[in-house]
């Protein structure tokens, strides 16, 4: 990952080797960042969620998934993954949001509600196609 401001590369390959991160289409990579309270969180596709005070102090957490997107929503951090949307209030415990099972790629806030964009992948005559759908995650589900 390139830190443009300082013109240097941040290297997380040691964590990738140690923790067995794997992405089938290239190296595991940081897919998204979110500020959650005083903590900077980084989603790794496919690996452990990382957190720290700054980019320099990012360290892997116990939560490991195929992560795509992060969204801080009130006192919760939502993580869009290949298996659904996970929610945490403390970055120590994560729970899958009820009704969120399935491939989730993006989370957005829409008039104080959370929408998830899910992609359904399928093969047709050797080509990969995707169909995007969006679903509502009510605050009661989180």
Secondary structure as UniProt FT lines:
FT   STRAND          2..3
FT   TURN            4..7
FT   STRAND          8..9
FT   HELIX           13..19
FT   TURN            24..25
FT   STRAND          29..36
FT   TURN            37..38
FT   STRAND          39..45
FT   STRAND          47..52
FT   HELIX           55..57
FT   STRAND          59..65
FT   STRAND          67..73
FT   TURN            74..75
FT   STRAND          76..81
FT   TURN            82..83
FT   STRAND          84..88
FT   STRAND          95..96
FT   TURN            98..99
FT   STRAND          104..110
FT   TURN            111..112
FT   STRAND          113..124
FT   TURN            125..126
FT   STRAND          127..137
FT   HELIX           139..141
//
